[in-house]
Amino acid sequence: MPSKNIFGGQSARALFAHYVYEELRKRKFVTMVDVLCVYYKRDKSYYDLHTYSSDKAYSQLKKAFPEVVRALDKVEPGCVVDNGKTGKGKAFKYTGKDDDPLAAERKAVVQKSVEDYVEFCKASAGIMPASWFSSFFENTQLLLDTERESEGGNALIRSSLEQNLTNIHLLPQFYKAITDRQVLRFSYQRFGQEPFELVFHPQFLKEYNGRWFVFGDAERLRVGELDSGIRESFKAYNVPLDRIVGSLTLVEGVKYIPAEKGFYQLFFKDIIGVTHEKDAKVETVVIRTKTEYQHGLMLTKKLHESQIETLPFGEHEGQWCGEIQLLIEPNRELRGKILAYGQHLEVMQPLSLREQLRDIISKQMSQYSDASE
């Protein structure tokens, strides 16, 4: 029976095997305390005040450490020496010739992870847009197997939203243009308006609420002046894929404009969705929850990464409620999220957002009022 790969699996024991091995590869004496400090990102002085053997992770580390030592000794007998101490000060040092003696074992784990990922890709055809999946796995056995399993009714996973979206086939084309730093030209038509031409430097793709958007630097070409050189330039221009008319054309001879490093991480940091509204600024938004279930849902399904709980659900000043707080730039996506929960959420501040929601709700109520009243 083949021996178990000490690096395999997702257990804490396997994780510690990686940590122990990496520390020993540095060819210095390594203690269990050293590994715990790396694992927790702690200073070693922490264990001057705390007993390392009482740490909750110790039991798994205690099993992993000797497993790594035995694995190294099997490859090259005698390559690990100890300092002769006991307890907290006991340390081991790797002295072998090979800088990565267990490379084959770790490579086998990586290969298994890739195989698992491929299997997930096959199962995820119901989540990934069909054209996206087909584009990247075109002419592969993976795509053929996936199609056969789907036709045979053996699909195991599917999105609640069918990804039959307009122009979804452009998604891999934009992805390729971003990675290859290509400039594109296409027609863009906003709802109810005439189409216009864009020379576009695609930089970032984002999905929100079942709709795909491409962001980048854009030059809008005025109607009748497509070749005149008169252009309007925009940074972080937002194009929904379903508003593109026709095909994409590669623009030759125009230098691609890349996004600044970290630009889109900052661009989306303080908003929900894709919209920065004019004159909007980051504000503290306090939302009151009206039921225990809703409060729990807010904690597990956060509206935004800045969200924190500021008032646990319970009886406060004669009413049952809880509160969460966001540090966010209010926009239409945030308003839509809040309204979707109906009477179960109430915005307490800022007052401007509260008034916006009140106006929207008032108009909705008038639409449903009895015409005879």
LONUKOL-398361 format. One record per residue (C-alpha): residue in three letters; x, y, z; residue number from 0. Coordinates in nm, 4 decimals. Example, Ala and Ser with C-alpha at 12.3 -4.5 7.8 and 13.67 -1.06 7.14 Angstrom:
<rs>
     r         c1         c2         c3     k
   ala     1.2300    -0.4500     0.7800     0
   ser     1.3670    -0.1060     0.7140     1
</rs>
This chain:
<rs>
     r         c1         c2         c3     k
   met     0.0000     0.0000     0.0000     0
   pro     0.1516     0.3369    -0.1022     1
   ser     0.2393     0.5744     0.1820     2
   lys     0.0178     0.8777     0.2355     3
   asn     0.1460     1.2096     0.0999     4
   ile     0.2066     1.4248     0.4085     5
   phe     0.1266     1.7414     0.2098     6
   gly    -0.2043     1.6140     0.0732     7
   gly    -0.5496     1.7318     0.1764     8
   gln    -0.6864     2.0432     0.3416     9
   ser    -0.6313     1.9437     0.7055    10
   ala    -0.4392     2.1526     0.9579    11
   arg    -0.1909     1.8671     0.9784    12
   ala    -0.1117     1.8907     0.6055    13
   leu    -0.0881     2.2685     0.6309    14
   phe     0.1628     2.2422     0.9150    15
   ala     0.3634     1.9922     0.7098    16
   his     0.4137     2.2666     0.4498    17
   tyr     0.5176     2.5182     0.7181    18
   val     0.7606     2.2783     0.8865    19
   tyr     0.9158     2.1790     0.5560    20
   glu     0.9647     2.5399     0.4440    21
   glu     1.1304     2.6311     0.7739    22
   leu     1.3630     2.3287     0.7615    23
   arg     1.4623     2.4138     0.4033    24
   lys     1.6218     2.7310     0.5414    25
   arg     1.8880     2.4987     0.6919    26
   lys     1.8633     2.6409     1.0427    27
   phe     1.7448     2.4912     1.3699    28
   val     1.3650     2.4977     1.3871    29
   thr     1.1456     2.4543     1.6945    30
   met     0.7727     2.4017     1.7193    31
   val     0.7483     2.7548     1.8569    32
   asp     0.9153     2.8839     1.5381    33
   val     0.6495     2.7153     1.3250    34
   leu     0.3631     2.8425     1.5414    35
   cys     0.5004     3.1969     1.5125    36
   val     0.5078     3.1697     1.1338    37
   tyr     0.1587     3.0188     1.1273    38
   tyr     0.0040     3.2896     1.3469    39
   lys     0.2396     3.5683     1.2310    40
   arg     0.3378     3.6221     1.5928    41
   asp     0.6537     3.7514     1.7547    42
   lys     0.8455     3.4803     1.9380    43
   ser     0.8109     3.6760     2.2615    44
   tyr     0.4442     3.5751     2.2690    45
   tyr     0.5470     3.2314     2.3923    46
   asp     0.7442     3.3837     2.6800    47
   leu     0.4035     3.4474     2.8347    48
   his     0.2021     3.1607     2.6865    49
   thr     0.2574     2.7848     2.6894    50
   tyr     0.3041     2.6642     2.3337    51
   ser     0.1786     2.3130     2.4099    52
   ser    -0.1598     2.4507     2.5202    53
   asp    -0.2122     2.6201     2.1837    54
   lys    -0.5135     2.4800     1.9995    55
   ala    -0.2994     2.4156     1.6894    56
   tyr    -0.0290     2.2299     1.8785    57
   ser    -0.1861     1.8838     1.8525    58
   gln    -0.1725     1.8914     1.4708    59
   leu     0.1722     2.0479     1.4582    60
   lys     0.2983     1.7796     1.6990    61
   lys     0.1931     1.5139     1.4444    62
   ala     0.3119     1.6982     1.1350    63
   phe     0.6640     1.7850     1.2525    64
   pro     0.7924     1.4260     1.2975    65
   glu     0.6188     1.3216     0.9737    66
   val     0.8246     1.5754     0.7806    67
   val     1.1430     1.4678     0.9575    68
   arg     1.0755     1.1010     0.8746    69
   ala     0.9977     1.1880     0.5105    70
   leu     1.3282     1.3749     0.4782    71
   asp     1.5206     1.0958     0.6472    72
   lys     1.3687     0.8465     0.4047    73
   val     1.4967     1.0448     0.1072    74
   glu     1.8416     1.1014     0.2581    75
   pro     1.9132     0.9121     0.5821    76
   gly     2.0646     1.1262     0.8540    77
   cys     1.9912     1.4578     0.6808    78
   val     1.8024     1.5964     0.9835    79
   val     1.9851     1.6541     1.3139    80
   asp     1.8524     1.7781     1.6469    81
   asn     2.0126     2.0064     1.9030    82
   gly     1.9877     1.7552     2.1850    83
   lys     1.7453     1.9667     2.3866    84
   thr     1.3982     1.8730     2.5105    85
   gly     1.0659     2.0510     2.5456    86
   lys     1.0261     2.4043     2.4155    87
   gly     1.3915     2.4346     2.3139    88
   lys     1.4074     2.1123     2.1099    89
   ala     1.5001     2.1982     1.7491    90
   phe     1.5760     2.0211     1.4220    91
   lys     1.7975     2.1232     1.1325    92
   tyr     1.8058     1.9969     0.7733    93
   thr     2.1612     1.9345     0.6501    94
   gly     2.0974     1.7420     0.3272    95
   lys     2.2431     1.8078    -0.0181    96
   asp     1.9165     1.8703    -0.2058    97
   asp     1.7590     2.2149    -0.1572    98
   asp     1.4091     2.0750    -0.2205    99
   pro     1.4217     1.7030    -0.1373   100
   leu     1.0425     1.6600    -0.1169   101
   ala     0.9669     1.8449    -0.4401   102
   ala     0.8074     1.5359    -0.5979   103
   glu     0.5638     1.4968    -0.3094   104
   arg     0.4574     1.8598    -0.3244   105
   lys     0.4278     1.8508    -0.7021   106
   ala     0.1942     1.5536    -0.6694   107
   val    -0.0294     1.7603    -0.4389   108
   val    -0.0352     2.0474    -0.6891   109
   gln    -0.1223     1.8052    -0.9696   110
   lys    -0.4090     1.6667    -0.7632   111
   ser    -0.5330     2.0207    -0.6981   112
   val    -0.5289     2.0936    -1.0722   113
   glu    -0.7218     1.7736    -1.1397   114
   asp    -0.9787     1.8719    -0.8770   115
   tyr    -1.0083     2.2165    -1.0353   116
   val    -1.0654     2.0669    -1.3795   117
   glu    -1.3423     1.8514    -1.2360   118
   phe    -1.4975     2.1601    -1.0786   119
   cys    -1.4809     2.3427    -1.4126   120
   lys    -1.6675     2.0559    -1.5736   121
   ala    -1.9332     2.0692    -1.3031   122
   ser    -1.9508     2.4494    -1.3157   123
   ala    -2.0722     2.4765    -1.6740   124
   gly    -2.4069     2.5793    -1.5255   125
   ile    -2.2445     2.8768    -1.3517   126
   met    -1.9862     2.9894    -1.6040   127
   pro    -2.1356     3.1558    -1.9140   128
   ala    -2.1527     2.8979    -2.1915   129
   ser    -1.9533     3.1105    -2.4367   130
   trp    -1.6867     3.1825    -2.1738   131
   phe    -1.6496     2.8155    -2.0930   132
   ser    -1.6503     2.7146    -2.4606   133
   ser    -1.3927     2.9777    -2.5545   134
   phe    -1.1311     2.8690    -2.3023   135
   phe    -1.1867     2.4950    -2.3391   136
   glu    -1.2530     2.4882    -2.7126   137
   asn    -1.1512     2.1609    -2.8820   138
   thr    -1.0667     1.9964    -2.5498   139
   gln    -1.1828     1.6693    -2.4023   140
   leu    -1.2989     1.8694    -2.1001   141
   leu    -1.5575     2.0558    -2.3090   142
   leu    -1.6699     1.7353    -2.4807   143
   asp    -1.7106     1.5551    -2.1472   144
   thr    -1.9026     1.8487    -2.0033   145
   glu    -2.1435     1.8627    -2.2960   146
   arg    -2.2069     1.4887    -2.2754   147
   glu    -2.2740     1.5020    -1.9011   148
   ser    -2.5085     1.7960    -1.9429   149
   glu    -2.7007     1.6267    -2.2233   150
   gly    -2.7265     1.3123    -2.0134   151
   gly    -2.8796     1.5015    -1.7225   152
   asn    -2.5741     1.4491    -1.5010   153
   ala    -2.4968     1.8141    -1.4215   154
   leu    -2.4251     1.8625    -1.0488   155
   ile    -2.4210     2.2405    -1.0126   156
   arg    -2.6073     2.5316    -1.1693   157
   ser    -2.6598     2.9018    -1.1145   158
   ser    -3.0055     3.0330    -1.0277   159
   leu    -2.9577     3.2855    -1.3075   160
   glu    -2.9449     3.1470    -1.6582   161
   gln    -2.6430     3.3016    -1.8241   162
   asn    -2.8083     3.3535    -2.1622   163
   leu    -2.7166     3.7210    -2.1593   164
   thr    -2.6936     3.9491    -2.4612   165
   asn    -2.3360     3.9697    -2.5957   166
   ile    -2.1997     3.7316    -2.3317   167
   his    -1.9846     3.5868    -2.6107   168
   leu    -1.7808     3.9104    -2.5973   169
   leu    -1.6588     3.8301    -2.2477   170
   pro    -1.3602     3.6128    -2.3491   171
   gln    -1.2774     3.8590    -2.6287   172
   phe    -1.2478     4.1437    -2.3798   173
   tyr    -1.0497     3.9234    -2.1429   174
   lys    -0.8016     3.8455    -2.4206   175
   ala    -0.7788     4.2127    -2.5153   176
   ile    -0.6951     4.3029    -2.1550   177
   thr    -0.4260     4.0359    -2.1184   178
   asp    -0.2808     4.1121    -2.4637   179
   arg    -0.3073     4.4918    -2.4096   180
   gln    -0.5145     4.5524    -2.7212   181
   val    -0.7171     4.8592    -2.8171   182
   leu    -1.0683     4.7937    -2.9512   183
   arg    -1.3325     4.9857    -3.1389   184
   phe    -1.7061     4.9225    -3.1194   185
   ser    -2.0497     5.0841    -3.1170   186
   tyr    -2.2201     5.1495    -2.7848   187
   gln    -2.5909     5.2237    -2.7519   188
   arg    -2.7409     5.3437    -2.4274   189
   phe    -3.1051     5.2628    -2.3681   190
   gly    -3.3317     5.4868    -2.5760   191
   gln    -3.0396     5.6673    -2.7432   192
   glu    -2.8563     5.6522    -3.0743   193
   pro    -2.5373     5.4422    -3.0877   194
   phe    -2.1954     5.6075    -3.0885   195
   glu    -1.8415     5.4862    -3.1509   196
   leu    -1.5814     5.4175    -2.8840   197
   val    -1.2088     5.3584    -2.9137   198
   phe    -1.1615     5.1550    -2.5985   199
   his    -0.8668     5.0434    -2.3864   200
   pro    -1.0217     4.7558    -2.1841   201
   gln    -0.8695     4.7200    -1.8382   202
   phe    -1.1099     4.5418    -1.6043   203
   leu    -1.4118     4.3084    -1.6120   204
   lys    -1.6761     4.3027    -1.3401   205
   glu    -2.0024     4.1155    -1.2970   206
   tyr    -2.2770     4.2674    -1.0864   207
   asn    -2.6304     4.1404    -1.0382   208
   gly    -2.6065     3.9024    -1.3336   209
   arg    -2.4739     4.1692    -1.5747   210
   trp    -2.1193     4.1997    -1.7083   211
   phe    -1.9359     4.5319    -1.7419   212
   val    -1.6016     4.6207    -1.8967   213
   phe    -1.4089     4.9210    -1.7663   214
   gly    -1.1275     5.1098    -1.9308   215
   asp    -1.0008     5.4309    -2.0868   216
   ala    -1.2269     5.5428    -2.3709   217
   glu    -1.2285     5.7919    -2.6524   218
   arg    -1.5794     5.8740    -2.7661   219
   leu    -1.5938     5.9582    -3.1364   220
   arg    -1.8555     6.2156    -3.2275   221
   val    -2.1116     6.1277    -3.4938   222
   gly    -1.9918     6.2424    -3.8359   223
   glu    -1.6395     6.2997    -3.7060   224
   leu    -1.5132     5.9448    -3.6754   225
   asp    -1.1962     6.0171    -3.8711   226
   ser    -1.1537     6.3848    -3.7869   227
   gly    -0.9536     6.3270    -3.4703   228
   ile    -1.2056     6.5149    -3.2530   229
   arg    -1.2513     6.2955    -2.9490   230
   glu    -1.3808     6.3069    -2.5931   231
   ser    -1.1641     6.1108    -2.3487   232
   phe    -1.2873     5.9310    -2.0380   233
   lys    -1.1117     5.7400    -1.7586   234
   ala    -1.2660     5.4271    -1.6016   235
   tyr    -1.5436     5.4306    -1.8611   236
   asn    -1.8156     5.1762    -1.7853   237
   val    -1.9658     4.9702    -2.0698   238
   pro    -2.2335     4.7033    -2.0066   239
   leu    -2.1738     4.4213    -2.2548   240
   asp    -2.5414     4.4030    -2.3481   241
   arg    -2.5282     4.7638    -2.4786   242
   ile    -2.2605     4.6925    -2.7396   243
   val    -2.3882     4.6936    -3.0978   244
   gly    -2.2187     4.4660    -3.3496   245
   ser    -1.8696     4.3226    -3.3214   246
   leu    -1.5375     4.4347    -3.1764   247
   thr    -1.2652     4.5658    -3.4082   248
   leu    -0.8960     4.5643    -3.3226   249
   val    -0.7398     4.9123    -3.3539   250
   glu    -0.3869     4.9086    -3.4926   251
   gly    -0.1300     5.1804    -3.4334   252
   val    -0.2809     5.3108    -3.1069   253
   lys    -0.0768     5.2627    -2.7894   254
   tyr    -0.2708     5.0745    -2.5225   255
   ile    -0.3354     5.2641    -2.1978   256
   pro    -0.3091     5.0291    -1.8969   257
   ala    -0.4734     5.0931    -1.5620   258
   glu    -0.2523     5.2175    -1.2828   259
   lys    -0.1560     4.9418    -1.0413   260
   gly    -0.4344     4.8912    -0.7884   261
   phe    -0.6614     5.1483    -0.9556   262
   tyr    -0.9715     4.9291    -0.9814   263
   gln    -0.9273     4.7871    -0.6331   264
   leu    -0.9587     5.1449    -0.5048   265
   phe    -1.2271     5.2312    -0.7604   266
   phe    -1.4636     4.9635    -0.6256   267
   lys    -1.3501     4.9761    -0.2627   268
   asp    -1.6170     5.2149    -0.1335   269
   ile    -1.9169     5.1263    -0.3517   270
   ile    -2.1612     4.8459    -0.4124   271
   gly    -2.1925     4.7546    -0.7785   272
   val    -2.0315     4.9682    -1.0469   273
   thr    -2.1624     5.3251    -1.0051   274
   his    -1.9951     5.6358    -0.8653   275
   glu    -2.2662     5.9022    -0.8504   276
   lys    -2.1893     6.2709    -0.9046   277
   asp    -2.0777     6.4536    -0.5879   278
   ala    -2.1224     6.1375    -0.3782   279
   lys    -1.8798     6.0877    -0.0905   280
   val    -1.8005     5.8113     0.1555   281
   glu    -2.0379     5.8276     0.4529   282
   thr    -2.1289     5.6246     0.7579   283
   val    -2.4516     5.4392     0.6803   284
   val    -2.6413     5.2961     0.9765   285
   ile    -2.9074     5.0344     0.8977   286
   arg    -3.1504     4.8974     1.1546   287
   thr    -3.2710     4.5384     1.1232   288
   lys    -3.6260     4.4586     1.2360   289
   thr    -3.6209     4.0803     1.2793   290
   glu    -3.3687     3.8399     1.4264   291
   tyr    -3.3681     3.6400     1.1045   292
   gln    -3.2956     3.9498     0.8974   293
   his    -3.0197     4.0536     1.1345   294
   gly    -2.8576     3.7119     1.1058   295
   leu    -2.8895     3.7255     0.7280   296
   met    -2.7140     4.0631     0.7211   297
   leu    -2.4264     3.9189     0.9219   298
   thr    -2.3767     3.6217     0.6899   299
   lys    -2.4620     3.7974     0.3632   300
   lys    -2.2919     4.1320     0.3999   301
   leu    -2.3929     4.4280     0.1864   302
   his    -2.0337     4.5546     0.1693   303
   glu    -1.6916     4.4547     0.2987   304
   ser    -1.6870     4.7551     0.5366   305
   gln    -1.9954     4.6277     0.7185   306
   ile    -1.9755     4.5782     1.0948   307
   glu    -2.2350     4.4969     1.3578   308
   thr    -2.2817     4.7949     1.5907   309
   leu    -2.5872     4.6712     1.7822   310
   pro    -2.6587     4.3007     1.8385   311
   phe    -3.0202     4.2021     1.7836   312
   gly    -3.2245     4.2326     2.1010   313
   glu    -3.4586     4.4590     2.2913   314
   his    -3.3377     4.8194     2.2806   315
   glu    -3.5412     5.1103     2.4178   316
   gly    -3.8637     4.9150     2.3999   317
   gln    -3.8230     4.7640     2.0532   318
   trp    -3.6594     4.4545     1.9128   319
   cys    -3.3911     4.5436     1.6595   320
   gly    -3.0243     4.5350     1.5707   321
   glu    -2.7967     4.7644     1.3723   322
   ile    -2.5181     4.7341     1.1193   323
   gln    -2.2899     5.0057     0.9917   324
   leu    -2.1269     5.0597     0.6523   325
   leu    -1.8561     5.3032     0.5517   326
   ile    -1.9605     5.3490     0.1928   327
   glu    -2.0446     5.5847    -0.0915   328
   pro    -2.4252     5.5709    -0.1313   329
   asn    -2.5367     5.4949    -0.4855   330
   arg    -2.8313     5.3445    -0.6701   331
   glu    -2.7030     4.9902    -0.6173   332
   leu    -2.7011     5.0431    -0.2393   333
   arg    -3.0529     5.1889    -0.2504   334
   gly    -3.1691     4.8916    -0.4572   335
   lys    -3.0183     4.6437    -0.2102   336
   ile    -3.1882     4.8095     0.0864   337
   leu    -3.5255     4.8385    -0.0870   338
   ala    -3.5127     4.4711    -0.1838   339
   tyr    -3.5433     4.3779     0.1859   340
   gly    -3.8622     4.5818     0.2252   341
   gln    -3.9861     4.6561     0.5763   342
   his    -3.7158     4.4429     0.7387   343
   leu    -3.4497     4.7158     0.7076   344
   glu    -3.4553     5.0841     0.8004   345
   val    -3.1814     5.3369     0.7225   346
   met    -3.1141     5.5520     1.0278   347
   gln    -2.8403     5.7678     0.8785   348
   pro    -2.7331     5.9583     0.6809   349
   leu    -3.0492     6.1650     0.6575   350
   ser    -2.9957     6.2272     0.2854   351
   leu    -3.0080     5.8553     0.2058   352
   arg    -3.3088     5.8081     0.4345   353
   glu    -3.4951     6.0847     0.2478   354
   gln    -3.4052     5.9374    -0.0918   355
   leu    -3.5496     5.6025     0.0101   356
   arg    -3.8597     5.7661     0.1562   357
   asp    -3.9234     5.9464    -0.1753   358
   ile    -3.8835     5.6239    -0.3724   359
   ile    -4.1186     5.4341    -0.1405   360
   ser    -4.3730     5.7178    -0.1520   361
   lys    -4.3806     5.7059    -0.5328   362
   gln    -4.4157     5.3282    -0.5237   363
   met    -4.7090     5.3556    -0.2837   364
   ser    -4.8840     5.6061    -0.5092   365
   gln    -4.8511     5.3632    -0.8012   366
   tyr    -5.0345     5.0960    -0.6023   367
   ser    -5.2978     5.3185    -0.4477   368
   asp    -5.6626     5.2544    -0.5410   369
   ala    -5.7604     5.4704    -0.8389   370
   ser    -6.1034     5.5267    -0.6830   371
   glu    -5.9581     5.6934    -0.3752   372
</rs>
